Amino acid sequence: MPEIENPAPGSAAQIEPELLTKAEAAQLLGVSIRSIDNMMRQRRISFVKLTAKMVRFPRREILQHIREHLTVHAHGSEGGNV
């Protein structure tokens, strides 16, 4: 019987969860957990309420939020050669 190998951590074959914890969503967005709470209250991000105290965030929705709200700023001298 062939032996099944587990994918190495960080490899493309590693499966990522579809639902993120509050801490994972905050890390992905680069904000604090308190900011996540504010975004939830303002209905700026999608979430799933599993119990009265447990919420999860769809990874796809968080990534979509990043695409829609990410602003890239160039650093360097203005008008100069980069």
C-alpha positions in Angstrom: 0.0 0.0 0.0 1.5 3.4 -1.0 2.3 5.8 1.8 0.4 9.1 1.8 2.6 12.2 2.3 1.4 15.3 4.2 2.1 18.6 2.4 4.9 20.7 3.9 3.8 23.8 5.8 3.6 26.8 3.5 3.4 24.6 0.4 0.7 25.3 -2.3 -0.9 21.9 -1.5 -1.7 23.0 2.1 -5.4 23.6 2.5 -6.4 26.9 4.0 -9.6 27.2 6.1 -12.7 28.8 4.4 -13.7 30.4 7.7 -11.3 32.6 9.6 -11.3 33.5 13.3 -11.4 37.1 14.4 -7.6 37.1 15.0 -6.9 35.5 11.6 -9.2 38.1 9.8 -7.4 40.9 11.7 -4.0 39.6 10.7 -5.0 39.2 7.0 -6.4 42.7 6.9 -3.5 44.2 8.9 -5.8 45.7 11.6 -6.4 45.1 15.3 -9.1 42.9 16.7 -10.9 46.0 18.0 -11.0 47.3 14.4 -12.6 44.0 13.3 -15.2 44.6 16.0 -15.9 48.1 14.7 -16.1 46.8 11.1 -18.6 44.2 12.2 -20.7 46.7 14.0 -20.7 49.0 11.0 -21.4 46.0 8.7 -18.3 46.8 6.6 -17.2 43.1 6.5 -19.2 39.9 6.2 -19.3 37.4 9.1 -21.1 34.3 10.2 -22.4 34.1 13.8 -22.0 30.5 14.9 -23.1 31.1 18.6 -23.8 34.1 20.7 -20.0 34.7 21.2 -18.4 32.9 18.2 -18.1 34.5 14.8 -16.2 33.5 11.7 -15.3 35.4 8.6 -15.4 33.9 5.1 -11.9 34.0 3.7 -13.2 34.9 0.2 -15.1 37.9 1.6 -12.1 39.2 3.5 -9.9 38.9 0.4 -12.6 40.7 -1.6 -12.6 43.5 1.0 -8.9 43.8 0.6 -9.2 44.0 -3.2 -11.9 46.7 -3.0 -10.3 48.8 -0.3 -6.5 48.4 -0.7 -4.7 51.6 -1.8 -1.1 51.4 -2.9 1.0 54.4 -2.2 4.4 54.8 -4.0 7.3 56.0 -1.9 10.2 58.1 -3.2 10.9 61.5 -4.6 8.2 63.1 -6.6 9.1 63.7 -10.2 12.5 62.1 -9.8 13.8 58.9 -11.2 13.0 55.8 -9.2 
